[in-house]
Amino acid sequence: MKSITITLFILFSIFTGCNSDSIIKDVDDNSTVIVYESQSDIVALVVESQVEILLSSSTSNDYDPIVSPIDDKIVYTAIANNNSVSIIIVNSDGTESMSILDDGASSYEFAPNGSHIIFSRYLDGYRNIYTLSIDGNTMNNITDNQSQYYEPSYSPDMTKIVYINETDGLYHVGIMNSDGSNKTILADSLIHVTYPTFSPNGDKLMFLSQEGIFLMNIGGSDLTNLTHHFESDWAPIFTPDGSKIIYEYYVGGNKEIYSINIDGTENINLTNNNGNDTSPSVNSDGTRIVFVSDRDGDNEILIMNIDGSEQTQITENSVGDNSPHFVN
């Protein structure tokens, strides 16, 4: 984990009554930092001290934060009062915030080396896949107005990209080189496909369809439905060691966080309560999960161990908290 210094510019009158002088807090290597969306603001939270840092502008509606894999940079979407949509990058201490794209994007993620983001964007009748450097200066269209492309995601070594291609209402999972060449469809004629992802070692691909969570080799062989849940699964992610998939499952009238081995065994309910538990994210060493739950009446952020034990609520307020991710 990283040691970071956080400059606190936060919610002065609401929470502390402080003036606008910055408050310096040192965060040691054992501290846990979470970034999440709270009532259209992006907030970073030091879990142990409960120090909160407002990362976004109070004049825009902000959502969908993601965290760089190599440093403490955050990217999120901001919608201004005039309905313009921007992609903002900011340090997790709230400094050096700037817009890197003024026309919006969807399904964005950081490249594994943190140098740029990759995303899809609709323009001139086509949805293409783009890359954009984190300084906002270099953008490339790597699919070049050929079809409708969605949800790009890099292989760990950044040599390949998995994507979704849509044709006549059906979806196809494809793979291509990182420059957009050598496009190959691996699974086709599917319905409601989303979340295409490489495994952490790059040898398998996962995606979610109407029929459940699927896994296959990167060449397209051994396509396997792990869950066989019809329109009930959501937000699947690999654990860092690639041995399990953590996901959200709508069952028995509410949503729970489940864990399943990549061979389909040990499909386990980790949260197991009467609230809706959603949006799981795993920390970098694979020991803990952060997620959203409405078990106290509104959406709050909770943390638990990877086996579901020690579920602990870390936010408590009267607004909705969503989209949590570990910063360290």
N, C-alpha and C positions, 0 to 999 in steps of 0.2 A: 504494500500500500504506500501511497505517497504522503509526504509531509507537506502541507500547504498552509499558507497564511491567509486568513480571510479578513477582508476589510468590510465592515458591517455598515451598510447604508440603509437601514430598514425601518419601514413602518413605524416611524418614530412616535408619532402621536398615538397610534392605535395600541401599540404593545408596550412601549417603554416610557413615553413622555419625554424622550431625550430630544435635544436639538440636533441640527444637521451635522455636528462634528462627527467624524468617523470614529468608530470604536474598533480597536484592533484586537483580534482574538487569534491565538496560536492554536493550531490543530495538530496534535502529535500523530505519530504513525498508527496508534491504536484507535483513533477516532474514525467514526463512520459518517460519511457525507452522502446525503440523498438529494437529488433534484426532482422536482415534481411541479405539476400545474395546480394552482390554487385560485379558484374564482377568477380565471382569465389572467392570472399573473404566473410567472415562473419564479420559483423559490428554491433556494438551496438550504438544507437543514443539517446542522451538525447534531447528530442524534444524541450524543452523550451530554452535551451542554445545552441542548435545545436552542442554540443560536440559529436564527433565521436570517437569510440574506435575500433581499429582493433583487432578482437578476434582470427583470424586464421593466418596460415603461408602463406607468399607471395610466397612460393615455391610449393604450391599445389593448386589444383582446389577444392574449398570447397562449399558445398551446403547443403540444407535441414536442417536448424537449428530448434531445438525444445527447449522449455524452461521447466525447472522443475516446478511442481506445488507448491512446498513448499519453494524454495530458488532461488538464482540467477544463477544456473548452466545451461549451454547450452550444448547440444549435437549436433554434425553435422558430415557430411561425408567429408572426405578428400581423394582426388585422387592425388598421388604423380607423379612425372615425369616418374617413372618406371611403372606407371599404377597400383601400389598397392593401395588397398582401405582400409582405416582405419576409425573407429568411434572415434571421439575425444570428450572429455569432457573438459569444460573450465568454469571458473567463468565469470560473465558478466563484470567484470572489466579487463579481459584479463589475469588474473593470474591463476596459477596452471593448465595449459593446459597439457593434457596427452592423449595418445591413450589407449582406453580400449578394443578395438577389432581390430585386424590387418587383418581380412579377409572380412570385410564389412558386411552389413546387409541391410534389406529393411523394410519399414513400421514400423519403430521403434517409440516408445513413452515411456515417463516416467510412472512408476507406480504411482498411486495417492499419495503414501507416499514419493515419491522421492528417494527411496532406490535403485532402479534398473531400467533398461529399459527392455522392452519386444519387440521382433522383430521376423521376419521370415527370413530364410536363406536357400539357396539351397546347399546341400552337399550330395554326394554319391547317386544321383538319387532321393532324396526326398527334399521337401521344408518343413522344420519343424519350430515350434515355440520354441523360446529360451527366457530365462531370463538371465540377466547379471547385476551383482552388479556394482554400479557406480565407484568402485575402480578397476574394471576389473578382480577381483580375482575369482569370483564365477559365473560360467555359467552352466545352466541346460537346457537340451532338454526335454520339457514337452510333446511333441507329439510323440517322440520315433520312427521315421522312419516308420510311418504307412500309410501316404498318402501325398497329397500336400496341405499345409496349408498356408494361407496368412492373412496379416493385423490383427493381434491380438489386442484387446483393452480390458482393464480392466473395470469391474464394479466399481462404486465409493468406495465400501467397500472392493474391491480386492478379493472377494470370487469367482467371475466368470470371464470368459474371453469369449468374442464373437470373432468369426473368420470366415474366408471364406475357404471352402474346394472345390477343383476343381477335377472333375472326368469326363474324356472323353469330355472335352471342355465345360462342364456345371458347374455352380457354385452353391454352397449351403451355406447358412448362418447357422452357428452352435453356440452352447454355451457349455461350459465345466467348470468344477471346475478349480480353479487356479493351481492345481497340474497336470492338464491334464486329470483327470478322468471324467467319466460320460459325454462323448460327446453325444450331442443330436442335430440333424438337425432340424431347425425350419422353414426354407423356402428353397425349393430345385428346381433344374432344371431351374436355372436362367441364364441370359446372361449378361456379362460385369458387374459383381457385385463388388463394392468397398465401402470404407468408413463405415464399420460396427462400430457402436458406441452406448454405453449406454447413456440414458438420465441422466442428473445430479443427479436425485434422485434414479436412478437405476431401475425404474419400466418399462421402455420401451427400445426398440432397434430401431435404425435407420440404414438404408443402402441405397445405391444408386445403381440402376440397369439401364439397357438400357431403361426402360419404365418410369423412374422418381425416386423421393425420396419416400421411403417406411418407414412406422412406424408400429411397432407391440408390443404387450406385450411380456415380457421376456419368457413367456411360448409358444409363437408362435401364439397366438390368435389375432383376430382383425387386421390382416394384411391389411394395407391401403396404397394406392398410393396417396400421397398428391399433386403431381404436374402434373402427366400425360404428361410429356414432353419427347418426344422420342429423346434420345441421345443428350440432350441439357443442362442437369444440371451437376454441378460439385462442389466439395469442400463444402458439407453441414456440418454445425456445429450447435450445440445447443447454445442458449444463456444460461448463468449460472443459471437462474431460471427455465429453461426447458420449457418455454412457447412458444418459437419461434425457428425456424431454419433459419439461415442465409446461403445463398448459391449463387453460380454463375450460371447464366442462359444465354445461347447463344440465342438471339432473335433479329430479325430485322437486322441481319448482324453484330451485335457486342455483346460483353459480358457485362452483367450488374450484380450488386449485388442486390439480392432480399431478402426479409424477408417474412416468412409465419408462421402463427400460427400452432401449432401442431394438431389442428382440421381441418386444410386445408383452413381456412378462411384467409382473408386479405393478399393475395399474392401481395406484394408491391415492386415496383421497387425503390430501395433506391438511386441509383446513377444517372440514367436517363440522359446520355449524349452520345455524338458520339464516345467517346473513348472506349477501352476495359478495363473493370473493373473486376478484378479477385482476387483470393486468400484471401478471408476475414478471419479475426481472431478477436475475441471479447475479451475485457479486463475482468478482474476478477469480476468487479462489474456490468458488463452488460450494461454499459453506452455508450461505444464507440467501433467502428470497425476500424481496420487498414486494408488496402487493397492496391493492385497494380493497377495503371492506366497508360495507354500510351497516355492520352489525350494531353500531351504536346509534343508528338513525339517519346518518348521512355519510358520504364517502370520506373515509380517513385512510391514512397510510399506516401499514403495519409491517413488521419484520418478523420472520420466523427462521428457524434452522432449516436446512435442506430436507430434513426428514419430517418437517411439520411441527416439531416441538418448539416450545418457548415462543408462542405467538404474542407479540408485544405491540401495542398501539403506540405510534410515535408522533402523531398529530392529534390535536383535539380542538376543534373549532366548529363554527356554525356554517361554514361554507364547504363546497365540494372540493376534495383533493383527488387528483388523478395523475396518471401517467408517470409513476415513480421509476427512477433508475439510480443505481449506485454510481457515485462519482469516483470512489476509490475502492 
